[in-house]
Amino acid sequence: MNKVNAILNSSKYREYLKRNEEYEGDRVFCKHDIGHFLDVARIAYIMFLEKHIEIDKQIVYAAALLHDIGRWMQYKDGTPHEVASYRLAEEILVECGFIEEDRKVVLGAILKHRGGLEEKETFDEIFYLSDKLSRTCFSCAAAKECKWSEEKKNYKITY
């Protein structure tokens, strides 16, 4: 997990986490923080294991740690956060030693983590599902005010 730990220790990554925290300080809905990122990583990895899909754990964790890292830009200037996160993640992945093939997988998942997927049982679909399953709508005090549709909200523990 050396490359994943390099992400966590990246000064850029820490700065982007801090910016997310600043922009979401008063947010009552789900936050885009390290807790969310790790929940997504762990759920995704469990899903891959249960489906007997071989995947390098570092790729799963890298995608999870970076998929919402640009959320602050959406608040700041309206840039869709998957696009902002893609741009910010690209440089971090290079700096942390991820090869081009792995960067493509991670960056593809970041761009597609908000939906619009056609193929089933792919990295992108499992990652998308893990992002949604990480949310604990069943215990959220702001669930009634949330703009997510009822179909999209997570009211159960699956993983």
N, C-alpha and C positions, 0 to 999 in steps of 0.2 A: 504493500500500500504506500510505497515511497512517493509515487506521483500524486496520489490523493493528499498525502500529508504536505507535499509541496504546494498544492493548491491552498490548503488551510493556512499555510505560513506565508503565502504570497502577500506582499504589501498592497498590491492592487486589489486582491480579493478581500482583504480586511477593510480596505477603504470602501468598496462597494457594499459590503455588509453593513458598515456604519451608515452609509447613505440610505440604504433601505430602512434601517432602524430610525433614522431621523425623519424620513418622510412618512413612516407608518407609526410614529410615536403615539398618536391619539386614535389610531385606527381600532375600531371595535370588532372588525371582522378578522378572518384568518390573516396572519402576518407571514411575510416572506423572509424568514429568518433561518438560522442554522438548525433549529429544532425541526422546522418543516422540511428542510433539505435532507436531514438525516432520516426522518420518517419515510420520505419518498425513496431514498436509497435502500433502506432496509426492506421495505415492502416490495420494491422492484426485484431485489435480489432473491427474496423468498419466492416470488412468483416464477422467476427463471429456474430456480432449483426445483420447485414443484412440477414445472412443465418439462423438466429434464432438458433444458436448453443451456448449452455450455456458453458461458460468457465470462470474460475477465471482470472480476469484481471491481477493479479500478475504473473500468469504463462506466459501470453502473453508478458508482459513487461520484465520479467526475460529472456525469450528466446531472445527477441530483444536486450536487453542490453548486452547479453553475446555472441551472435552468431558469431561475428567477433573479439572478444577480443584478439584472438591469431594471428591476421593477421601479426603482427610484426615478429612472429616466421617463417612465410613463407618467409619473406624477409631475415631473418637472416640465416636460415639453410635449407630452402626448405620444412619444415614440412607443409603438406596441412593445410590451416588455419582452416578448420572445425574440424580437428583432434586436433590441438593445442587449439582451443577455447573450445572444449569438455573437454580436460584435465584441463585447467585453470578454467573453469566454475564449474566443479564438486566440487572442494574445496570451492569455493565462495558460492555455493548454500547450502552446508552443514552449513557453518559458518553463513549464513543468515537465517537459520531456515526452509528451505524448506523440506517437508517430502519426503520420498523415491519415492512415486508414482508421485509426482509433479516433482521431479528431473529427473525421467525417461522421462517424457513428454518433458521437456525443453532440456535435453541432446539429445534426439532423434531428435528433431527439429534442433538443432545445427548441428548434423552430416549429416542431410539430406537437409540442406538449399541450397545446390548447385545443387540439381536435382536428377534424377533417381527414381522418385516417381511413384508408380503404382496405388495407391488408391486415389480416388477423394473425396473431401469434408472432408478430415482429417485435424487434426491440422497441420501435417507436410506439406501438400499441401498448405493450406492457408498461412502458415508461409513462405514457399518458394515463393509463388506468391507475398506476401506483400514485401518481400525483393527486388524482381525485380521491382515491381510497385513503390517503393520508389525512384528509380533512375529517374532523370530528364534529360534524353538524349535530349529531345526536346529543351533544353536551354543550353546544354553543349558546351563550346568552343572547347573541345577536342573530340567531337563525331566522327569525321572523322578518327581520329587516334586510336580510341578505338578498342580493339581486340574482343569485343562482336559482335556476328553476328547481322545482321539487324533485324532478327526475335526476338532476345532476347532484343534488345534495346527498351526502353520505350519512345514512342513519343506522349503520351497522358496522360491526367489526368483522372483517373478512380475513385479514392477515395480521 
